[in-house]
Amino acid sequence: MLDASGYTTENRYPALRVISVIFKVLAVLAAVVGLIGALIGLVQMTGNAYGATAAGGLIVLVSLIYGGLLCIYMFAASEAIRVFIDIEGNTRLTNDLLRKLLEK
């Protein structure tokens, strides 16, 4: 998509776009690791050792909370970067359109 000045908005800030994608991948990884930790906790809960149930429950709780929160924060950071790029593009377009309007 071309803005009023002829720039393509998809090609602007490629490093920020890459960082945004990396954050999304890390968010999915955090969710997967959190689920794996919860499964490990569930296996620990079935153990016969004294206190294994409480330890396993704690592992499940901590894994789900930290994995879920980290996933949400990473997705939010990724989307925030995309929003900032979109705001810049909209501001540039508005500036160009206003400049053309004032030149007439």
ChimeraX attribute file (.defattr): number of C-alpha atoms within 10 A of each C-alpha:
attribute: neighborCount
match mode: 1-to-1
recipient: residues
	/A:1	9
	/A:2	10
	/A:3	15
	/A:4	14
	/A:5	11
	/A:6	9
	/A:7	14
	/A:8	12
	/A:9	17
	/A:10	13
	/A:11	9
	/A:12	13
	/A:13	10
	/A:14	10
	/A:15	9
	/A:16	15
	/A:17	17
	/A:18	12
	/A:19	15
	/A:20	21
	/A:21	17
	/A:22	15
	/A:23	21
	/A:24	21
	/A:25	15
	/A:26	17
	/A:27	24
	/A:28	19
	/A:29	15
	/A:30	22
	/A:31	21
	/A:32	16
	/A:33	17
	/A:34	25
	/A:35	17
	/A:36	16
	/A:37	20
	/A:38	23
	/A:39	17
	/A:40	15
	/A:41	23
	/A:42	18
	/A:43	15
	/A:44	20
	/A:45	20
	/A:46	11
	/A:47	13
	/A:48	9
	/A:49	9
	/A:50	8
	/A:51	12
	/A:52	16
	/A:53	18
	/A:54	13
	/A:55	16
	/A:56	22
	/A:57	18
	/A:58	16
	/A:59	21
	/A:60	23
	/A:61	16
	/A:62	16
	/A:63	23
	/A:64	22
	/A:65	15
	/A:66	15
	/A:67	24
	/A:68	20
	/A:69	16
	/A:70	19
	/A:71	23
	/A:72	17
	/A:73	15
	/A:74	21
	/A:75	20
	/A:76	16
	/A:77	17
	/A:78	23
	/A:79	16
	/A:80	13
	/A:81	17
	/A:82	17
	/A:83	12
	/A:84	12
	/A:85	18
	/A:86	14
	/A:87	12
	/A:88	14
	/A:89	18
	/A:90	14
	/A:91	12
	/A:92	17
	/A:93	19
	/A:94	14
	/A:95	14
	/A:96	15
	/A:97	15
	/A:98	11
	/A:99	11
	/A:100	11
	/A:101	9
	/A:102	8
	/A:103	7
	/A:104	5
